Amino acid sequence: MNRRRLTPALLALLLAGCGTFQAYEGPKRPASELAIVSGSSKFSANSPLALIIRSVDERSVDVRYNSIALIPGKHRLIVDCHIGEEAGAASRHILDVDVGAGDRYGLSAQMRPGNRSCESVTLESR
């Protein structure tokens, strides 16, 4: 494959993980009625750490989304933590969270000694 074809394909992959998943039923709601939880892009060439939201309340989150829009209240998230490209550096974490309307949150990883794997993943207010 030549470089002219590779560059647009790579750009499409990088942009793929930028959307927000509507994790509630019904029509789109205003931001003031929702909580936004952000992980990190699935296709990150610059970062050795990726926090990927895999599901919310037992609903799978597609690879094109790096954040989710939730109605206020309690939710269960399943998050994968990937460190670099090492095979054993991925771990899965279950978070039970309580989010508020109009609030924004980000996922954060606490690393094990040596920074080769995630000890835990937490939700932080932004």
N, C-alpha and C positions, 0 to 999 in steps of 0.2 A: 504494500500500500504506500502511495507517495504522501509526502508531507501535506499537500493541499487537501487531501481527504482526511488525514488524521487529525488535523487541527480543528475543523468543524465538529468532528465526532467527539473529540475530547471536550470541547466547549459545551456541547449538548449534555454530556455526562455531568460536567461541573454544575451546570444550571439546573439539572434535574432535581437536586436535593434542596431546592429553595422554597418550596411551597408550604402552605399551612393547611393541615387536614382539619376538616369540619367534623369534630368528634361528637356531634349531637344531631338529632333528627330535626327535620323541618327546614324552613327557609333560613337564609343567612341573617345573622343578627348583628346589631351595631357593636363595635369594639367595647363600648362602655358596659355591655351586658355579658361579656365573655372574659375568660382568663386565657392567656396565651402561654404555652409552655414550649420552650425551644431547646432542642438538642443541638447536634452539629450535623453538617452535611455528610451524607453517605459517601460522597466522592471527594474527599479532601486530599489534595496532593501536598498541601503545606503543613498539615498538622499530624503529629504522630498519635494523637488521641482523638477518637471519634465516639461520641455518645449518641447512639441511634435509638430513637423511640420505635419499638417494634409493635406495641399494641397499647390501646387504652380501653379499659372496661371490656376486655375480651374481643375488641374489634381490631383487626390488623391494620397497621399504618403502612401504606405503600411506600416504596423506596423513593418516590419523588418528593416526599414531605420531610422537612427537618423540624417542623413545629406543629403544634396542635392547638385548636381553639376549643375550649371547654366551657360548658355552663358552670356557674359557681357550685361548689359542693365537693363531695368526696369522690375520688376516682382512683383506679388502680392502673399504674403504668408498668409496662415491661420494657426495660432499657438494656441494650447491649453496649458494653464498653469494649472498644478495640484499641489496642496499643500497638502502633507500628504495624509491621507485616509479619510478626512472629505468629506461628500457628497456635501456640498456647496462650496468647496474650488477649484472648477474648473472654468476656464473662457476662453473664446475664443477671440482672438485678430487678427485683420487684419493689415498687414504691407505692405505698398507699398515701395519697396526698389529699389535702383539703385546700381548694383554691377559691379566690374571691373575684367578683365582677370587676372588670377594668384593670386587673393586675397582670403583670408580666413576670414570668419566671424563667429561670435557666437551670439546666442540669449541670452538676458539678461532680467531679470524680475525686475521691481520696485514694491515693496510690499506696500500694504496698512498698516495703523497702526495696530499693533498687529501681523503682519506677518502671517495672516490667508488667504489672497487672493492676487492675482496680481492686481496692479493698471494698469500697462501697460507692454508691452514687446517691446524691441528695438533690433535692429541689431547693433553689434559692430564689428569693424575691429580688427583682431588678428594679 
